[in-house]
Amino acid sequence: MASNTETILVHEGQHFNSTAAVTAPIFQTSTYIADSNPAEYIKAATEPKHPYFYHRHGNPTNSQVAAVVAKLEKTADALVFATGMAAISNAILAVVKSGDHIVAQLAHYSGTSIFFKEFLTDYGITVTAVDQTDTDAFARAIQANTKLIYIETPSNPNLNITDLKAIGELSKQHEILSMVDNTFASPINQTPRDFGIDIVVHSATKYLGGHSDLTAGIVCGSQDYIAKVWKRSVALGASLAPLDSWLLLRGLKTLSLRVKQINSNALALANFLDQHPKIKKVSYPGLISHPQHELAARQMRGFSGMICIEVDGQDEEQAFKNAQSLINNLNIFINAASLGGVESLIVHPASMWGGHHTQAQKEASGITLGMLRISVGIENVADLIEDLEQALRKLD
C-alpha cells in the first residue's frame, strides 16, 4: 500500500469493504449472522474490534476509518468513538486507575479540563497541571505513582506549543505513557509519533471530518493498548454510528487538500490581523512573533487554521465590548462552537469557558475578555480579510 498521505486518505483500509462498491458501503446493522462454527463465534465476540459480531464490538466501516487514521498517525492500530470526549476519556481510563497520578498542562479543551477536575478526582485519580511552555515543569511534577503525561499542542484556545520531543523523551526516561490531543494540528500538520509520543487522540468532529456534520473521536496507539481501550469501550458503550463513520471516511479523503488550503488562509489572516491597529495581540504559531515559533516550525509541517486574537480596548470592559461588536458585525465568519470545518468560525472563549472555569483558571489558561478564537475555513482568503476589515472599521 502507498505511503504518501493523499493516497493513504483515499485507499487505506479498503480490505474492510467486502463488496464490489468503489465507495465503502454503510453497514447499517446492529448485529451479524453467527458463524456455524461455535468456536469462531466465541472468537468474534472476544476479539478486539471484530467487524462482524455486534456493532458495539466493531463495524467494517469503523475499521476502515481506524485503518486510515492509524496509518496517518504512524501507529499500529486505532479505535473510533461517538465523540472526541468519548475517545479522550476511554483513552485515559485505559491507562490509569484509582491511586494513580497524571501530569497534564494547564490549557486544554474545556471538556478535557472538566474530565480531569471533576470526573477523575471522584475515582481517586489525581492530576497536576503545569505550564506547557515549561518542559522542566513536567519533570518536576512527576511522582512515584505517575502513569501518564497528557498534553495538547497547539493548545485550546491560546495556541501555546508543547515540546513533543522533550515530552516523548521524558516519558521514556520515567517509563510512563505519553498522550497528545492532536486535534488542532491534524496529522497533516503534525505527527506526534515522530517525537516519541505513545498515544494520539482526536476529536474527529473537527479537521478529520471537516464538514461540521458529524461527531466522532479516535484513539491511536499500539495494538496491545488499543485492545485495552476497546475492552473499556465495549463496557462504556460509546460506539460510532455507521452513518457517522461513513461520513468521517468520506471527509478524510479530502483532509490533505482542506488542511493545506486552511493553513494558507490562516497564515494570510494572521499576518493581516497582526498589523491591524485595533488588534492588541495575535497568537498563531506560524507568525515569527509567536514566542514559540521556532519550536512550532521544528515539530509542525503547517500551522493549522486556528488563530487566537485579543481585541484592543482602554480596559477589559471595553475590550469585551469590542470583541462582541466584532463578532456581531461579521458577515462570513460564523459565531458557532467547534472548529476545523470548511466554513470559518469565531467564538468568545471567556463566554464559552465561563461555566466551566473560575476566573483564576481562565487567567491561568490565558483567557481574557477581549480574546476571540478563529477557526479559518476554505473560503477565498480575500473575502475573509475583507469581512474582518469591515467589521474592525466599526469598532470604537
For each residue, the residues with C-beta under 8 A, 3 or more apart:
1: 8 11 12 71
2: 7 8 11
3: 7 8
4: 7 8
5: 8 9 72 188 256
6: 9 10 256 257
7: 2 3 4 10 11
8: 1 2 3 4 5 11 12 68 71 72
9: 5 6 12 68 72 252 253 254 255 256
10: 6 7 253
11: 1 2 7 8 14
12: 1 8 9 64 67 68 71
13: 16 63 64 65 66 67 68 71
14: 11 17 24 64
15:
16: 13 24 51 60 61 63 64 67
17: 14 21 24 25 60 64
18: 60
19: 25
20:
21: 17 24 25
22:
23: 250
24: 14 16 17 21 60 61 64 246 249
25: 17 19 21 61 246
26: 61 242 243 245 246
27: 51 59 60 61 242
28: 242 243
29: 32 55 242
30: 54 55
31: 53 54 55
32: 29 52 53 54
33:
34: 41
35: 38 40 41 44
36:
37: 40 41
38: 35 41 42
39: 42 43
40: 35 37 43 44
41: 34 35 37 38 44 45 53
42: 38 39 45 46
43: 39 40 46 47 50
44: 35 40 41 47 50 52 53 57
45: 41 42 50 53 54 57
46: 42 43
47: 43 44 50 53
48: 58 226 227 230 231
49: 57 58 62 63 66 79 226 230
50: 43 44 45 47 53 57 58
51: 16 27 58 59 60 62 63
52: 32 44 58 60
53: 31 32 41 44 45 47 50 57 58
54: 30 31 32 45 57 58
55: 29 30 31 58 59 239 242
56: 233 234 237 239
57: 44 45 49 50 53 54 234
58: 48 49 50 51 52 53 54 55 62 63
59: 27 51 55 62 63 239 240 242 245
60: 16 17 18 24 27 51 52 63 64
61: 16 24 25 26 27 64 65 242 245 246 249
62: 49 51 58 59 65 66 80 239 240 242 245
63: 13 16 49 51 58 59 60 66 67
64: 12 13 14 16 17 24 60 61 67 68 249
65: 13 61 62 68 69 80 218 240 245 248 249 252
66: 13 49 62 63 69 70 77 78 79 80 218
67: 12 13 16 63 64 70 71 78
68: 8 9 12 13 64 65 71 72 249 252
69: 65 66 72 73 78 80 187 202 204 208 218 220 252
70: 66 67 73 75 76 77 78 220
71: 1 8 12 13 67 68 74
72: 5 8 9 68 69 187 188 191
73: 69 70 78 182 187 191 192 193 200 220
74: 71 191 193 194
75: 70 78 193 200 220 221 222
76: 70 221 222 223 226
77: 66 70 220 221 222 223 225 226
78: 66 67 69 70 73 75 218 219 220 221 226
79: 49 66 87 218 219 226 229 230 233
80: 62 65 66 69 87 204 216 217 218 240 245 248
81: 84 86 87 90 216 217 218 219 233 238 239 240
82: 86 215 216 217 238 239 240 241 244
83: 86 87 203 205 215 216 217 238
84: 81 87 88 109 111 183 201 202 203 204 205 206 215 216 217
85: 88 89 111 112 115 203 217
86: 81 82 83 89 90 217 233 236 238
87: 79 80 81 83 84 90 91 201 202 203 204 217 218 219
88: 84 85 91 92 111 112 115 181 201 203 217
89: 85 86 92 93 115 119
90: 81 86 87 93 94 219 229 232 233 236 238
91: 87 88 94 95 179 199 201 219 221 229
92: 88 89 95 96 102 115 120 148 150 179
93: 89 90 96 232 236
94: 90 91 225 228 229 231 232
95: 91 92 100 147 148 177 179 199
96: 92 93 100 101 102 120 125 147 148
97: 100 125
98: 123 124 125
99: 124 125 145
100: 95 96 97 125 126 145 146 147 148
101: 96 125 126 127 128 143 145 146 147
102: 92 96 116 120 125 126 127 128 146 147 148 149 150
103: 127 128 130 138 141 142 146 148 149 150
104: 108 116 127 128 129 130 149 150 151
105: 108 129 130 131 132 150 151 152 155 162
106: 129 130 131 132 364 365
107: 132 152 155 156 157 158 160 365 366
108: 104 105 112 113 116 152 155 156 181
109: 84 112 113 152 156 181 183 203
110: 113 114 156 352 353 356 357
111: 84 85 88 114 115
112: 85 88 108 109 115 116 150 152 181
113: 108 109 110 116 117 356 357 361
114: 110 111 117 118 119 356
115: 85 88 89 92 111 112 118 119 120
116: 102 104 108 112 113 119 120 127 129
117: 113 114 120 121 127
118: 114 115 121 122
119: 89 114 115 116 122 123
120: 92 96 102 115 116 117 123 125 126 127
121: 117 118 124 125 126 127
122: 118 119
123: 98 119 120
124: 98 99 121
125: 96 97 98 99 100 101 102 120 121
126: 100 101 102 120 121
127: 101 102 103 104 116 117 120 121
128: 101 102 103 104 141 143
129: 104 105 106 116
130: 103 104 105 106 134 137 138 140 141
131: 105 106 134 137
132: 105 106 107 151 152 153 155 160 161 162
133: 160 161 162 291 292
134: 130 131 137 138
135: 138 139 163 166 167 170
136: 139 140
137: 130 131 134 140 141
138: 103 130 134 135 141 142 149 166 167 170
139: 135 136 142 170
140: 130 136 137
141: 103 128 130 137 138 146
142: 103 138 139 146 149 170 174 176
143: 101 128 146
144:
145: 99 100 101
146: 100 101 102 103 141 142 143 149 174 176
147: 95 96 100 101 102 176 177
148: 92 95 96 100 102 103 176 177 178 179
149: 102 103 104 138 142 146 167 170 171 176 177 178 179
150: 92 102 103 104 105 112 178 179 180 181
151: 104 105 132 162 164 167 178 179 180 181
152: 105 107 108 109 112 132 155 156 162 180 181 183 184
153: 132 160 161 162 164 180 184 185 190
154: 159 160 161 184 185 285 296 304 306
155: 105 107 108 132 152 158 159 160 161 162 184
156: 107 108 109 110 152 183 184 306 373
157: 107 306 308 349 353 365 367 371 373
158: 107 155 283 308 365 366 367 371
159: 154 155 184 283 284 285 290 306 307 308
160: 107 132 133 153 154 155 283 292 366
161: 132 133 153 154 155 285 292 295 296 299
162: 105 132 133 151 152 153 155 167 180
163: 135 166 167 295 299
164: 151 153 167 168 180 190 192 194 195 196 197 299
165: 168 169 195 196 298 299
166: 135 138 163 169 170
167: 135 138 149 151 162 163 164 170 171 178 180 195 196 197
168: 164 165 171 172 178 192 195 196 197
169: 165 166 172 173 196
170: 135 138 139 142 149 166 167 173 174 178
171: 149 167 168 174 175 176 177 178 196 197 198
172: 168 169 175 196
173: 169 170
174: 142 146 170 171
175: 171 172
176: 142 146 147 148 149 171
177: 95 147 148 149 171 198 199
178: 148 149 150 151 167 168 170 171 196 197 198 199
179: 91 92 95 148 149 150 151 197 198 199 200 201
180: 150 151 152 153 162 164 167 192 197 199 200 201
181: 88 108 109 112 150 151 152 184 201 202 203
182: 73 185 186 187 190 192 200 201 202
183: 84 109 152 156 186 201 202 203 206 207 340
184: 152 153 154 155 156 159 181 206 304 306 339
185: 153 154 182 189 190 300 304
186: 182 183 189 190 202 206 207 208 255 259 304 340
187: 69 72 73 182 190 191 200
188: 5 72 207 255 256 259 260 301 302
189: 185 186 259 263 300 301 302 303 304
190: 153 164 182 185 186 187 299 300 301
191: 72 73 74 187 194
192: 73 164 168 180 182 195 197 200
193: 73 74 75 196 197 200
194: 74 164 191 299
195: 164 165 167 168 192 299
196: 164 165 167 168 169 171 172 178 193
197: 164 167 168 171 178 179 180 192 193 200
198: 171 177 178 179 221 222 225
199: 91 95 177 178 179 180 219 220 221 225
200: 73 75 179 180 182 187 192 193 197 219 220 221
201: 84 87 88 91 179 180 181 182 183 217 218 219 220
202: 69 84 87 181 182 183 186 206 208 217 218 220
203: 83 84 85 87 88 109 181 183 206 216 217
204: 69 80 84 87 208 209 214 216 217 218 248
205: 83 84 208 209 214 215 216 217 338 340
206: 84 183 184 186 202 203 209 210 338 339 340 341
207: 183 186 188 210 255 258 259 305 339 340
208: 69 186 202 204 205 216 218 248 251 252 255 340
209: 204 205 206 212 213 214 216 247 248 251 252 340
210: 206 207 251 254 255 258 340 341 342
211: 214 247 251 341 342
212: 209 338 341 342 343
213: 209 247
214: 204 205 209 211 244 247 248 251
215: 82 83 84 205 244
216: 80 81 82 83 84 203 204 205 208 209 240 244 245 248
217: 80 81 82 83 84 85 86 87 88 201 202 203 204 205 240
218: 65 66 69 78 79 80 81 87 201 202 204 208
219: 78 79 81 87 90 91 199 200 201 226 229
220: 69 70 73 75 77 78 199 200 201 202 226
221: 75 76 77 78 91 198 199 200 225 226 229
222: 75 76 77 198 225 226
223: 76 77 226 227
224: 227 228
225: 77 94 198 199 221 222 228 229
226: 48 49 76 77 78 79 219 220 221 222 223 229 230
227: 48 223 224 230 231
228: 94 224 225 231 232
229: 79 90 91 94 219 221 225 226 232 233
230: 48 49 79 226 227 233 234
231: 48 94 227 228 234 235
232: 90 93 94 228 229 235 236
233: 56 79 81 86 90 229 230 236 237 238 239
234: 56 57 230 231 237
235: 231 232
236: 86 90 93 232 233
237: 56 233 234
238: 81 82 83 86 90 233
239: 55 56 59 62 81 82 233
240: 59 62 65 80 81 82 216 217 244 245 248
241: 82 244 245
242: 26 27 28 29 55 59 61 62 245 246
243: 26 28 246 247
244: 82 214 215 216 240 241 247 248
245: 26 59 61 62 65 80 216 240 241 242 248 249
246: 24 25 26 61 242 243 249 250
247: 209 211 213 214 243 244 250 251
248: 65 80 204 208 209 214 216 240 244 245 251 252
249: 24 61 64 65 68 245 246 252 253
250: 23 246 247 253
251: 208 209 210 211 214 247 248 254 255
252: 9 65 68 69 208 209 248 249 255
253: 9 10 249 250
254: 9 210 251 257 258
255: 9 186 188 207 208 210 251 252 258 259
256: 5 6 9 188 259 260
257: 6 254 260 261
258: 207 210 254 255 261 262 342 378
259: 186 188 189 207 255 256 262 263 302 304 305
260: 188 256 257 263 264 302
261: 257 258 264 265 378
262: 258 259 265 266 304 305 376 377 378
263: 189 259 260 266 267 286 302 303 304 305
264: 260 261 267 268 381
265: 261 262 268 269 305 376 377 378 379 381 384
266: 262 263 269 270 284 286 303 304 305 306 307 376
267: 263 264 270 271 284 286 303
268: 264 265 271 272 381 385
269: 265 266 272 273 307 374 376 381 384 385 388
270: 266 267 273 274 282 284 286 287 307
271: 267 268 274 275 287
272: 268 269 275 276 385 388 389
273: 269 270 276 279 282 307 309 388
274: 270 271 279 282 284 287 289
275: 271 272
276: 272 273 279 392
277: 312
278: 311 312 322 392 395
279: 273 274 276 282 309 310 311 312 392
280: 309 310 311 312 313 319 370
281: 309 310
282: 270 273 274 279 287 289 307 308 309
283: 158 159 160 290 307 308 309
284: 159 266 267 270 274 287 290 303 306 307 308
285: 154 159 161 290 292 293 296 300 303 304
286: 263 266 267 270 290 293 296 302 303
287: 270 271 274 282 284 290 293
288: 293
289: 274 282 293
290: 159 283 284 285 286 287 293 296
291: 133
292: 133 160 161 285 295 296
293: 285 286 287 288 289 290 296 297
294: 297 298
295: 161 163 292 298 299
296: 154 161 285 286 290 292 293 299 300 303
297: 293 294 300
298: 165 294 295
299: 161 163 164 165 190 194 195 295 296
300: 185 189 190 285 296 297 303 304
301: 188 189 190
302: 188 189 259 260 263 286
303: 189 263 266 267 284 285 286 296 300
304: 154 184 185 186 189 259 262 263 266 285 300
305: 207 259 262 263 265 266 339 340 375 376 377
306: 154 156 157 159 184 266 284 339 373 374 375 376
307: 159 266 269 270 273 282 283 284 373 374 376
308: 157 158 159 282 283 284 349 371 372 373 374
309: 273 279 280 281 282 283 371 372 374
310: 279 280 281 319 368 370 371 372
311: 278 279 280 319 322 323 326 370 371 372 395
312: 277 278 279 280 319 322 370
313: 280 316 317 318 319 320 321 322 370
314: 318
315: 318 319
316: 313 319 320 368 369 370
317: 313 320 321 369
318: 313 314 315 321 322 396
319: 280 310 311 312 313 315 316 322 323 368 369 370
320: 313 316 317 323 324 350 369 370
321: 313 317 318 324 325 396
322: 278 311 312 313 318 319 325 326 370 395 396
323: 311 319 320 326 327 348 369 370 371 372
324: 320 321 327 328 348
325: 321 322 328 329 391 394 395 396
326: 311 322 323 329 330 372 391 392 395
327: 323 324 330 333 335 346 348 372
328: 324 325 335
329: 325 326 390 391 394
330: 326 327 333 335 346 387 388 391
331: 387 390 391
332: 344 379 383 384 387
333: 327 330 344 345 346 374 384 387 388
334: 343 344 345 346
335: 327 328 330 345 346 347
336: 345 347
337: 345 347 352
338: 205 206 212 341 345 375
339: 184 206 207 305 306 345 373 375
340: 183 186 205 206 207 208 209 210 305 375
341: 206 210 211 212 338 345 375 377
342: 210 211 212 258 377 378
343: 212 334 377 379
344: 332 333 334 374 375 376 377 379 384
345: 333 334 335 336 337 338 339 341 374 375 377
346: 327 330 333 334 335 372 373 374 375
347: 335 336 337 351 352 372 373
348: 323 324 327 351 352 371 372 373
349: 157 308 352 353 367 371 372 373
350: 320 353 354 362 367 368 369 371
351: 347 348 354
352: 110 337 347 348 349
353: 110 157 349 350 356 357 362 365 367
354: 350 351 357 362
355:
356: 110 113 114 353
357: 110 113 353 354 361 362 365 367
358: 361 362
359: 362 363
360: 363 364
361: 113 357 358 364 365
362: 350 353 354 357 358 359 365 367
363: 359 360 366 367
364: 106 360 361
365: 106 107 157 158 353 357 361 362
366: 107 158 160 363 371
367: 157 158 349 350 353 357 362 363 371
368: 310 316 319 350 371
369: 316 317 319 320 323 350
370: 280 310 311 312 313 316 319 320 322 323
371: 157 158 308 309 310 311 323 348 349 350 366 367 368
372: 308 309 310 311 323 326 327 346 347 348 349
373: 156 157 306 307 308 339 346 347 348 349
374: 269 306 307 308 309 333 344 345 346
375: 305 306 338 339 340 341 344 345 346
376: 262 265 266 269 305 306 307 344 384
377: 262 265 305 341 342 343 344 345 384
378: 258 261 262 265 342
379: 265 332 343 344 383 384
380: 383 384
381: 264 265 268 269 384 385
382: 385 386
383: 332 379 380 386 387
384: 265 269 332 333 344 376 377 379 380 381 387 388
385: 268 269 272 381 382 388 389
386: 382 383 389 390
387: 330 331 332 333 383 384 390 391
388: 269 272 273 330 333 384 385 391 392
389: 272 385 386 392 393
390: 329 331 386 387 393 394
391: 325 326 329 330 331 387 388 394 395
392: 276 278 279 326 388 389 395
393: 389 390
394: 325 329 390 391
395: 278 311 322 325 326 391 392
396: 318 321 322 325
